[in-house]
Amino acid sequence: MDIQSLLAELKHERDRIEQAISALEGLGKGGRTTAKGRKGRRHMSAEARARISAAMKKRWAARKKAA
């Protein structure tokens, strides 16, 4: 597996885990919470989207070749 795509997947998973932790911590306080300092959705640059797209296409080609 390509290192760049692996890093992108791990960073995405880390962001999801951080959001889940923040939400659970907020439940203990009894109030509504939002992500620390973030408002709205995060946006990915066109360059990052292109990198991830290329990595996924490479991964899919490898899986198809193996099958």
mmCIF file of the N, C-alpha and C atoms, coordinates in Angstrom:
data_MODEL
# 
_entry.id   MODEL 
# 
loop_
_atom_site.group_PDB 
_atom_site.id 
_atom_site.type_symbol 
_atom_site.label_atom_id 
_atom_site.label_alt_id 
_atom_site.label_comp_id 
_atom_site.label_asym_id 
_atom_site.label_entity_id 
_atom_site.label_seq_id 
_atom_site.pdbx_PDB_ins_code 
_atom_site.Cartn_x 
_atom_site.Cartn_y 
_atom_site.Cartn_z 
_atom_site.occupancy 
_atom_site.B_iso_or_equiv 
_atom_site.pdbx_formal_charge 
_atom_site.auth_seq_id 
_atom_site.auth_comp_id 
_atom_site.auth_asym_id 
_atom_site.auth_atom_id 
_atom_site.pdbx_PDB_model_num 
ATOM 1   N N  . MET A 1 1  ? 0.846   -1.180  0.000   1.00 0.00 ? 1  MET A N  1 
ATOM 2   C CA . MET A 1 1  ? 0.000   0.000   0.000   1.00 0.00 ? 1  MET A CA 1 
ATOM 3   C C  . MET A 1 1  ? 0.885   1.235   0.000   1.00 0.00 ? 1  MET A C  1 
ATOM 4   N N  . ASP A 1 2  ? 0.473   2.243   -0.697  1.00 0.00 ? 2  ASP A N  1 
ATOM 5   C CA . ASP A 1 2  ? 1.200   3.496   -0.812  1.00 0.00 ? 2  ASP A CA 1 
ATOM 6   C C  . ASP A 1 2  ? 1.210   4.210   0.544   1.00 0.00 ? 2  ASP A C  1 
ATOM 7   N N  . ILE A 1 3  ? 2.356   4.708   0.920   1.00 0.00 ? 3  ILE A N  1 
ATOM 8   C CA . ILE A 1 3  ? 2.509   5.371   2.224   1.00 0.00 ? 3  ILE A CA 1 
ATOM 9   C C  . ILE A 1 3  ? 1.632   6.610   2.316   1.00 0.00 ? 3  ILE A C  1 
ATOM 10  N N  . GLN A 1 4  ? 1.543   7.386   1.225   1.00 0.00 ? 4  GLN A N  1 
ATOM 11  C CA . GLN A 1 4  ? 0.744   8.617   1.253   1.00 0.00 ? 4  GLN A CA 1 
ATOM 12  C C  . GLN A 1 4  ? -0.735  8.320   1.496   1.00 0.00 ? 4  GLN A C  1 
ATOM 13  N N  . SER A 1 5  ? -1.252  7.286   0.841   1.00 0.00 ? 5  SER A N  1 
ATOM 14  C CA . SER A 1 5  ? -2.664  6.967   1.047   1.00 0.00 ? 5  SER A CA 1 
ATOM 15  C C  . SER A 1 5  ? -2.894  6.429   2.458   1.00 0.00 ? 5  SER A C  1 
ATOM 16  N N  . LEU A 1 6  ? -1.926  5.674   2.961   1.00 0.00 ? 6  LEU A N  1 
ATOM 17  C CA . LEU A 1 6  ? -2.035  5.162   4.326   1.00 0.00 ? 6  LEU A CA 1 
ATOM 18  C C  . LEU A 1 6  ? -2.053  6.315   5.329   1.00 0.00 ? 6  LEU A C  1 
ATOM 19  N N  . LEU A 1 7  ? -1.170  7.297   5.116   1.00 0.00 ? 7  LEU A N  1 
ATOM 20  C CA . LEU A 1 7  ? -1.143  8.467   5.998   1.00 0.00 ? 7  LEU A CA 1 
ATOM 21  C C  . LEU A 1 7  ? -2.456  9.242   5.931   1.00 0.00 ? 7  LEU A C  1 
ATOM 22  N N  . ALA A 1 8  ? -2.997  9.403   4.737   1.00 0.00 ? 8  ALA A N  1 
ATOM 23  C CA . ALA A 1 8  ? -4.258  10.128  4.585   1.00 0.00 ? 8  ALA A CA 1 
ATOM 24  C C  . ALA A 1 8  ? -5.379  9.410   5.320   1.00 0.00 ? 8  ALA A C  1 
ATOM 25  N N  . GLU A 1 9  ? -5.431  8.089   5.219   1.00 0.00 ? 9  GLU A N  1 
ATOM 26  C CA . GLU A 1 9  ? -6.462  7.317   5.913   1.00 0.00 ? 9  GLU A CA 1 
ATOM 27  C C  . GLU A 1 9  ? -6.305  7.423   7.424   1.00 0.00 ? 9  GLU A C  1 
ATOM 28  N N  . LEU A 1 10 ? -5.065  7.340   7.901   1.00 0.00 ? 10 LEU A N  1 
ATOM 29  C CA . LEU A 1 10 ? -4.820  7.428   9.343   1.00 0.00 ? 10 LEU A CA 1 
ATOM 30  C C  . LEU A 1 10 ? -5.181  8.812   9.893   1.00 0.00 ? 10 LEU A C  1 
ATOM 31  N N  . LYS A 1 11 ? -4.866  9.868   9.141   1.00 0.00 ? 11 LYS A N  1 
ATOM 32  C CA . LYS A 1 11 ? -5.210  11.219  9.589   1.00 0.00 ? 11 LYS A CA 1 
ATOM 33  C C  . LYS A 1 11 ? -6.720  11.413  9.631   1.00 0.00 ? 11 LYS A C  1 
ATOM 34  N N  . HIS A 1 12 ? -7.406  10.857  8.644   1.00 0.00 ? 12 HIS A N  1 
ATOM 35  C CA . HIS A 1 12 ? -8.871  10.939  8.622   1.00 0.00 ? 12 HIS A CA 1 
ATOM 36  C C  . HIS A 1 12 ? -9.448  10.208  9.835   1.00 0.00 ? 12 HIS A C  1 
ATOM 37  N N  . GLU A 1 13 ? -8.924  9.032   10.126  1.00 0.00 ? 13 GLU A N  1 
ATOM 38  C CA . GLU A 1 13 ? -9.402  8.258   11.280  1.00 0.00 ? 13 GLU A CA 1 
ATOM 39  C C  . GLU A 1 13 ? -9.113  9.000   12.582  1.00 0.00 ? 13 GLU A C  1 
ATOM 40  N N  . ARG A 1 14 ? -7.928  9.640   12.670  1.00 0.00 ? 14 ARG A N  1 
ATOM 41  C CA . ARG A 1 14 ? -7.573  10.410  13.869  1.00 0.00 ? 14 ARG A CA 1 
ATOM 42  C C  . ARG A 1 14 ? -8.561  11.546  14.086  1.00 0.00 ? 14 ARG A C  1 
ATOM 43  N N  . ASP A 1 15 ? -8.929  12.257  13.014  1.00 0.00 ? 15 ASP A N  1 
ATOM 44  C CA . ASP A 1 15 ? -9.886  13.360  13.135  1.00 0.00 ? 15 ASP A CA 1 
ATOM 45  C C  . ASP A 1 15 ? -11.235 12.851  13.625  1.00 0.00 ? 15 ASP A C  1 
ATOM 46  N N  . ARG A 1 16 ? -11.676 11.711  13.106  1.00 0.00 ? 16 ARG A N  1 
ATOM 47  C CA . ARG A 1 16 ? -12.949 11.138  13.547  1.00 0.00 ? 16 ARG A CA 1 
ATOM 48  C C  . ARG A 1 16 ? -12.907 10.761  15.024  1.00 0.00 ? 16 ARG A C  1 
ATOM 49  N N  . ILE A 1 17 ? -11.795 10.174  15.454  1.00 0.00 ? 17 ILE A N  1 
ATOM 50  C CA . ILE A 1 17 ? -11.655 9.774   16.863  1.00 0.00 ? 17 ILE A CA 1 
ATOM 51  C C  . ILE A 1 17 ? -11.641 11.002  17.764  1.00 0.00 ? 17 ILE A C  1 
ATOM 52  N N  . GLU A 1 18 ? -10.930 12.063  17.355  1.00 0.00 ? 18 GLU A N  1 
ATOM 53  C CA . GLU A 1 18 ? -10.896 13.288  18.159  1.00 0.00 ? 18 GLU A CA 1 
ATOM 54  C C  . GLU A 1 18 ? -12.290 13.901  18.287  1.00 0.00 ? 18 GLU A C  1 
ATOM 55  N N  . GLN A 1 19 ? -13.061 13.873  17.225  1.00 0.00 ? 19 GLN A N  1 
ATOM 56  C CA . GLN A 1 19 ? -14.421 14.410  17.290  1.00 0.00 ? 19 GLN A CA 1 
ATOM 57  C C  . GLN A 1 19 ? -15.285 13.568  18.215  1.00 0.00 ? 19 GLN A C  1 
ATOM 58  N N  . ALA A 1 20 ? -15.133 12.245  18.165  1.00 0.00 ? 20 ALA A N  1 
ATOM 59  C CA . ALA A 1 20 ? -15.913 11.369  19.035  1.00 0.00 ? 20 ALA A CA 1 
ATOM 60  C C  . ALA A 1 20 ? -15.550 11.599  20.496  1.00 0.00 ? 20 ALA A C  1 
ATOM 61  N N  . ILE A 1 21 ? -14.267 11.761  20.779  1.00 0.00 ? 21 ILE A N  1 
ATOM 62  C CA . ILE A 1 21 ? -13.818 12.021  22.155  1.00 0.00 ? 21 ILE A CA 1 
ATOM 63  C C  . ILE A 1 21 ? -14.388 13.346  22.651  1.00 0.00 ? 21 ILE A C  1 
ATOM 64  N N  . SER A 1 22 ? -14.347 14.369  21.812  1.00 0.00 ? 22 SER A N  1 
ATOM 65  C CA . SER A 1 22 ? -14.885 15.680  22.206  1.00 0.00 ? 22 SER A CA 1 
ATOM 66  C C  . SER A 1 22 ? -16.376 15.575  22.510  1.00 0.00 ? 22 SER A C  1 
ATOM 67  N N  . ALA A 1 23 ? -17.095 14.836  21.686  1.00 0.00 ? 23 ALA A N  1 
ATOM 68  C CA . ALA A 1 23 ? -18.535 14.686  21.904  1.00 0.00 ? 23 ALA A CA 1 
ATOM 69  C C  . ALA A 1 23 ? -18.809 13.951  23.201  1.00 0.00 ? 23 ALA A C  1 
ATOM 70  N N  . LEU A 1 24 ? -18.050 12.905  23.475  1.00 0.00 ? 24 LEU A N  1 
ATOM 71  C CA . LEU A 1 24 ? -18.256 12.138  24.706  1.00 0.00 ? 24 LEU A CA 1 
ATOM 72  C C  . LEU A 1 24 ? -17.880 12.950  25.939  1.00 0.00 ? 24 LEU A C  1 
ATOM 73  N N  . GLU A 1 25 ? -16.828 13.745  25.851  1.00 0.00 ? 25 GLU A N  1 
ATOM 74  C CA . GLU A 1 25 ? -16.456 14.602  26.979  1.00 0.00 ? 25 GLU A CA 1 
ATOM 75  C C  . GLU A 1 25 ? -17.550 15.627  27.249  1.00 0.00 ? 25 GLU A C  1 
ATOM 76  N N  . GLY A 1 26 ? -18.184 16.109  26.204  1.00 0.00 ? 26 GLY A N  1 
ATOM 77  C CA . GLY A 1 26 ? -19.261 17.071  26.357  1.00 0.00 ? 26 GLY A CA 1 
ATOM 78  C C  . GLY A 1 26 ? -20.471 16.484  27.039  1.00 0.00 ? 26 GLY A C  1 
ATOM 79  N N  . LEU A 1 27 ? -20.712 15.183  26.851  1.00 0.00 ? 27 LEU A N  1 
ATOM 80  C CA . LEU A 1 27 ? -21.849 14.542  27.504  1.00 0.00 ? 27 LEU A CA 1 
ATOM 81  C C  . LEU A 1 27 ? -21.710 14.561  29.017  1.00 0.00 ? 27 LEU A C  1 
ATOM 82  N N  . GLY A 1 28 ? -20.488 14.422  29.508  1.00 0.00 ? 28 GLY A N  1 
ATOM 83  C CA . GLY A 1 28 ? -20.247 14.441  30.943  1.00 0.00 ? 28 GLY A CA 1 
ATOM 84  C C  . GLY A 1 28 ? -20.464 15.817  31.549  1.00 0.00 ? 28 GLY A C  1 
ATOM 85  N N  . LYS A 1 29 ? -20.330 16.862  30.763  1.00 0.00 ? 29 LYS A N  1 
ATOM 86  C CA . LYS A 1 29 ? -20.488 18.229  31.258  1.00 0.00 ? 29 LYS A CA 1 
ATOM 87  C C  . LYS A 1 29 ? -21.940 18.687  31.217  1.00 0.00 ? 29 LYS A C  1 
ATOM 88  N N  . GLY A 1 30 ? -22.759 17.950  30.508  1.00 0.00 ? 30 GLY A N  1 
ATOM 89  C CA . GLY A 1 30 ? -24.173 18.287  30.452  1.00 0.00 ? 30 GLY A CA 1 
ATOM 90  C C  . GLY A 1 30 ? -24.533 19.377  29.467  1.00 0.00 ? 30 GLY A C  1 
ATOM 91  N N  . GLY A 1 31 ? -23.591 19.802  28.655  1.00 0.00 ? 31 GLY A N  1 
ATOM 92  C CA . GLY A 1 31 ? -23.876 20.866  27.698  1.00 0.00 ? 31 GLY A CA 1 
ATOM 93  C C  . GLY A 1 31 ? -23.580 20.424  26.288  1.00 0.00 ? 31 GLY A C  1 
ATOM 94  N N  . ARG A 1 32 ? -23.978 21.266  25.357  1.00 0.00 ? 32 ARG A N  1 
ATOM 95  C CA . ARG A 1 32 ? -23.683 20.966  23.964  1.00 0.00 ? 32 ARG A CA 1 
ATOM 96  C C  . ARG A 1 32 ? -22.256 21.404  23.669  1.00 0.00 ? 32 ARG A C  1 
ATOM 97  N N  . THR A 1 33 ? -21.582 20.632  22.816  1.00 0.00 ? 33 THR A N  1 
ATOM 98  C CA . THR A 1 33 ? -20.210 20.988  22.476  1.00 0.00 ? 33 THR A CA 1 
ATOM 99  C C  . THR A 1 33 ? -20.035 21.023  20.974  1.00 0.00 ? 33 THR A C  1 
ATOM 100 N N  . THR A 1 34 ? -18.996 21.724  20.584  1.00 0.00 ? 34 THR A N  1 
ATOM 101 C CA . THR A 1 34 ? -18.569 21.705  19.195  1.00 0.00 ? 34 THR A CA 1 
ATOM 102 C C  . THR A 1 34 ? -17.097 21.340  19.201  1.00 0.00 ? 34 THR A C  1 
ATOM 103 N N  . ALA A 1 35 ? -16.582 21.010  18.056  1.00 0.00 ? 35 ALA A N  1 
ATOM 104 C CA . ALA A 1 35 ? -15.158 20.690  17.967  1.00 0.00 ? 35 ALA A CA 1 
ATOM 105 C C  . ALA A 1 35 ? -14.354 21.916  18.396  1.00 0.00 ? 35 ALA A C  1 
ATOM 106 N N  . LYS A 1 36 ? -13.219 21.682  19.007  1.00 0.00 ? 36 LYS A N  1 
ATOM 107 C CA . LYS A 1 36 ? -12.405 22.777  19.531  1.00 0.00 ? 36 LYS A CA 1 
ATOM 108 C C  . LYS A 1 36 ? -12.000 23.749  18.432  1.00 0.00 ? 36 LYS A C  1 
ATOM 109 N N  . GLY A 1 37 ? -12.534 24.962  18.484  1.00 0.00 ? 37 GLY A N  1 
ATOM 110 C CA . GLY A 1 37 ? -12.139 26.016  17.585  1.00 0.00 ? 37 GLY A CA 1 
ATOM 111 C C  . GLY A 1 37 ? -12.573 25.840  16.139  1.00 0.00 ? 37 GLY A C  1 
ATOM 112 N N  . ARG A 1 38 ? -13.321 24.809  15.815  1.00 0.00 ? 38 ARG A N  1 
ATOM 113 C CA . ARG A 1 38 ? -13.725 24.583  14.432  1.00 0.00 ? 38 ARG A CA 1 
ATOM 114 C C  . ARG A 1 38 ? -15.183 24.944  14.243  1.00 0.00 ? 38 ARG A C  1 
ATOM 115 N N  . LYS A 1 39 ? -15.458 25.607  13.171  1.00 0.00 ? 39 LYS A N  1 
ATOM 116 C CA . LYS A 1 39 ? -16.840 25.897  12.823  1.00 0.00 ? 39 LYS A CA 1 
ATOM 117 C C  . LYS A 1 39 ? -17.042 25.440  11.391  1.00 0.00 ? 39 LYS A C  1 
ATOM 118 N N  . GLY A 1 40 ? -18.035 24.653  11.176  1.00 0.00 ? 40 GLY A N  1 
ATOM 119 C CA . GLY A 1 40 ? -18.293 24.158  9.831   1.00 0.00 ? 40 GLY A CA 1 
ATOM 120 C C  . GLY A 1 40 ? -17.407 22.985  9.484   1.00 0.00 ? 40 GLY A C  1 
ATOM 121 N N  . ARG A 1 41 ? -17.426 22.632  8.229   1.00 0.00 ? 41 ARG A N  1 
ATOM 122 C CA . ARG A 1 41 ? -16.647 21.493  7.777   1.00 0.00 ? 41 ARG A CA 1 
ATOM 123 C C  . ARG A 1 41 ? -15.261 21.925  7.330   1.00 0.00 ? 41 ARG A C  1 
ATOM 124 N N  . ARG A 1 42 ? -14.321 21.008  7.470   1.00 0.00 ? 42 ARG A N  1 
ATOM 125 C CA . ARG A 1 42 ? -12.972 21.278  6.991   1.00 0.00 ? 42 ARG A CA 1 
ATOM 126 C C  . ARG A 1 42 ? -12.933 21.048  5.490   1.00 0.00 ? 42 ARG A C  1 
ATOM 127 N N  . HIS A 1 43 ? -12.124 21.809  4.804   1.00 0.00 ? 43 HIS A N  1 
ATOM 128 C CA . HIS A 1 43 ? -12.029 21.683  3.365   1.00 0.00 ? 43 HIS A CA 1 
ATOM 129 C C  . HIS A 1 43 ? -10.638 21.190  2.988   1.00 0.00 ? 43 HIS A C  1 
ATOM 130 N N  . MET A 1 44 ? -10.603 20.380  1.956   1.00 0.00 ? 44 MET A N  1 
ATOM 131 C CA . MET A 1 44 ? -9.355  19.819  1.483   1.00 0.00 ? 44 MET A CA 1 
ATOM 132 C C  . MET A 1 44 ? -8.920  20.591  0.233   1.00 0.00 ? 44 MET A C  1 
ATOM 133 N N  . SER A 1 45 ? -7.638  20.840  0.123   1.00 0.00 ? 45 SER A N  1 
ATOM 134 C CA . SER A 1 45 ? -7.139  21.561  -1.049  1.00 0.00 ? 45 SER A CA 1 
ATOM 135 C C  . SER A 1 45 ? -7.267  20.680  -2.291  1.00 0.00 ? 45 SER A C  1 
ATOM 136 N N  . ALA A 1 46 ? -7.265  21.310  -3.436  1.00 0.00 ? 46 ALA A N  1 
ATOM 137 C CA . ALA A 1 46 ? -7.361  20.574  -4.703  1.00 0.00 ? 46 ALA A CA 1 
ATOM 138 C C  . ALA A 1 46 ? -6.158  19.653  -4.860  1.00 0.00 ? 46 ALA A C  1 
ATOM 139 N N  . GLU A 1 47 ? -5.013  20.104  -4.416  1.00 0.00 ? 47 GLU A N  1 
ATOM 140 C CA . GLU A 1 47 ? -3.803  19.283  -4.504  1.00 0.00 ? 47 GLU A CA 1 
ATOM 141 C C  . GLU A 1 47 ? -3.930  18.025  -3.642  1.00 0.00 ? 47 GLU A C  1 
ATOM 142 N N  . ALA A 1 48 ? -4.459  18.184  -2.443  1.00 0.00 ? 48 ALA A N  1 
ATOM 143 C CA . ALA A 1 48 ? -4.638  17.034  -1.550  1.00 0.00 ? 48 ALA A CA 1 
ATOM 144 C C  . ALA A 1 48 ? -5.657  16.050  -2.132  1.00 0.00 ? 48 ALA A C  1 
ATOM 145 N N  . ARG A 1 49 ? -6.748  16.586  -2.696  1.00 0.00 ? 49 ARG A N  1 
ATOM 146 C CA . ARG A 1 49 ? -7.753  15.706  -3.331  1.00 0.00 ? 49 ARG A CA 1 
ATOM 147 C C  . ARG A 1 49 ? -7.139  14.920  -4.479  1.00 0.00 ? 49 ARG A C  1 
ATOM 148 N N  . ALA A 1 50 ? -6.321  15.589  -5.283  1.00 0.00 ? 50 ALA A N  1 
ATOM 149 C CA . ALA A 1 50 ? -5.676  14.927  -6.422  1.00 0.00 ? 50 ALA A CA 1 
ATOM 150 C C  . ALA A 1 50 ? -4.718  13.841  -5.949  1.00 0.00 ? 50 ALA A C  1 
ATOM 151 N N  . ARG A 1 51 ? -3.961  14.126  -4.883  1.00 0.00 ? 51 ARG A N  1 
ATOM 152 C CA . ARG A 1 51 ? -3.033  13.140  -4.336  1.00 0.00 ? 51 ARG A CA 1 
ATOM 153 C C  . ARG A 1 51 ? -3.772  11.908  -3.840  1.00 0.00 ? 51 ARG A C  1 
ATOM 154 N N  . ILE A 1 52 ? -4.849  12.134  -3.094  1.00 0.00 ? 52 ILE A N  1 
ATOM 155 C CA . ILE A 1 52 ? -5.623  11.032  -2.544  1.00 0.00 ? 52 ILE A CA 1 
ATOM 156 C C  . ILE A 1 52 ? -6.294  10.249  -3.669  1.00 0.00 ? 52 ILE A C  1 
ATOM 157 N N  . SER A 1 53 ? -6.800  10.956  -4.668  1.00 0.00 ? 53 SER A N  1 
ATOM 158 C CA . SER A 1 53 ? -7.443  10.297  -5.805  1.00 0.00 ? 53 SER A CA 1 
ATOM 159 C C  . SER A 1 53 ? -6.459  9.388   -6.528  1.00 0.00 ? 53 SER A C  1 
ATOM 160 N N  . ALA A 1 54 ? -5.257  9.894   -6.772  1.00 0.00 ? 54 ALA A N  1 
ATOM 161 C CA . ALA A 1 54 ? -4.239  9.091   -7.462  1.00 0.00 ? 54 ALA A CA 1 
ATOM 162 C C  . ALA A 1 54 ? -3.862  7.873   -6.634  1.00 0.00 ? 54 ALA A C  1 
ATOM 163 N N  . ALA A 1 55 ? -3.735  8.052   -5.333  1.00 0.00 ? 55 ALA A N  1 
ATOM 164 C CA . ALA A 1 55 ? -3.375  6.937   -4.460  1.00 0.00 ? 55 ALA A CA 1 
ATOM 165 C C  . ALA A 1 55 ? -4.470  5.875   -4.450  1.00 0.00 ? 55 ALA A C  1 
ATOM 166 N N  . MET A 1 56 ? -5.718  6.301   -4.414  1.00 0.00 ? 56 MET A N  1 
ATOM 167 C CA . MET A 1 56 ? -6.821  5.333   -4.403  1.00 0.00 ? 56 MET A CA 1 
ATOM 168 C C  . MET A 1 56 ? -6.920  4.596   -5.735  1.00 0.00 ? 56 MET A C  1 
ATOM 169 N N  . LYS A 1 57 ? -6.720  5.310   -6.847  1.00 0.00 ? 57 LYS A N  1 
ATOM 170 C CA . LYS A 1 57 ? -6.751  4.651   -8.156  1.00 0.00 ? 57 LYS A CA 1 
ATOM 171 C C  . LYS A 1 57 ? -5.655  3.599   -8.241  1.00 0.00 ? 57 LYS A C  1 
ATOM 172 N N  . LYS A 1 58 ? -4.485  3.924   -7.706  1.00 0.00 ? 58 LYS A N  1 
ATOM 173 C CA . LYS A 1 58 ? -3.377  2.972   -7.689  1.00 0.00 ? 58 LYS A CA 1 
ATOM 174 C C  . LYS A 1 58 ? -3.735  1.759   -6.827  1.00 0.00 ? 58 LYS A C  1 
ATOM 175 N N  . ARG A 1 59 ? -4.357  2.016   -5.686  1.00 0.00 ? 59 ARG A N  1 
ATOM 176 C CA . ARG A 1 59 ? -4.760  0.926   -4.789  1.00 0.00 ? 59 ARG A CA 1 
ATOM 177 C C  . ARG A 1 59 ? -5.804  0.032   -5.450  1.00 0.00 ? 59 ARG A C  1 
ATOM 178 N N  . TRP A 1 60 ? -6.802  0.637   -6.100  1.00 0.00 ? 60 TRP A N  1 
ATOM 179 C CA . TRP A 1 60 ? -7.848  -0.136  -6.758  1.00 0.00 ? 60 TRP A CA 1 
ATOM 180 C C  . TRP A 1 60 ? -7.271  -0.979  -7.893  1.00 0.00 ? 60 TRP A C  1 
ATOM 181 N N  . ALA A 1 61 ? -6.324  -0.408  -8.636  1.00 0.00 ? 61 ALA A N  1 
ATOM 182 C CA . ALA A 1 61 ? -5.684  -1.150  -9.731  1.00 0.00 ? 61 ALA A CA 1 
ATOM 183 C C  . ALA A 1 61 ? -4.935  -2.363  -9.184  1.00 0.00 ? 61 ALA A C  1 
ATOM 184 N N  . ALA A 1 62 ? -4.245  -2.170  -8.059  1.00 0.00 ? 62 ALA A N  1 
ATOM 185 C CA . ALA A 1 62 ? -3.512  -3.279  -7.442  1.00 0.00 ? 62 ALA A CA 1 
ATOM 186 C C  . ALA A 1 62 ? -4.467  -4.373  -6.974  1.00 0.00 ? 62 ALA A C  1 
ATOM 187 N N  . ARG A 1 63 ? -5.593  -3.996  -6.395  1.00 0.00 ? 63 ARG A N  1 
ATOM 188 C CA . ARG A 1 63 ? -6.578  -4.982  -5.936  1.00 0.00 ? 63 ARG A CA 1 
ATOM 189 C C  . ARG A 1 63 ? -7.193  -5.735  -7.122  1.00 0.00 ? 63 ARG A C  1 
ATOM 190 N N  . LYS A 1 64 ? -7.464  -4.981  -8.200  1.00 0.00 ? 64 LYS A N  1 
ATOM 191 C CA . LYS A 1 64 ? -8.051  -5.608  -9.383  1.00 0.00 ? 64 LYS A CA 1 
ATOM 192 C C  . LYS A 1 64 ? -7.042  -6.580  -10.013 1.00 0.00 ? 64 LYS A C  1 
ATOM 193 N N  . LYS A 1 65 ? -5.786  -6.201  -10.034 1.00 0.00 ? 65 LYS A N  1 
ATOM 194 C CA . LYS A 1 65 ? -4.745  -7.048  -10.601 1.00 0.00 ? 65 LYS A CA 1 
ATOM 195 C C  . LYS A 1 65 ? -4.579  -8.326  -9.767  1.00 0.00 ? 65 LYS A C  1 
ATOM 196 N N  . ALA A 1 66 ? -4.684  -8.204  -8.445  1.00 0.00 ? 66 ALA A N  1 
ATOM 197 C CA . ALA A 1 66 ? -4.527  -9.348  -7.550  1.00 0.00 ? 66 ALA A CA 1 
ATOM 198 C C  . ALA A 1 66 ? -5.711  -10.318 -7.655  1.00 0.00 ? 66 ALA A C  1 
ATOM 199 N N  . ALA A 1 67 ? -6.866  -9.801  -8.004  1.00 0.00 ? 67 ALA A N  1 
ATOM 200 C CA . ALA A 1 67 ? -8.079  -10.640 -8.057  1.00 0.00 ? 67 ALA A CA 1 
ATOM 201 C C  . ALA A 1 67 ? -8.142  -11.539 -9.272  1.00 0.00 ? 67 ALA A C  1 
# 
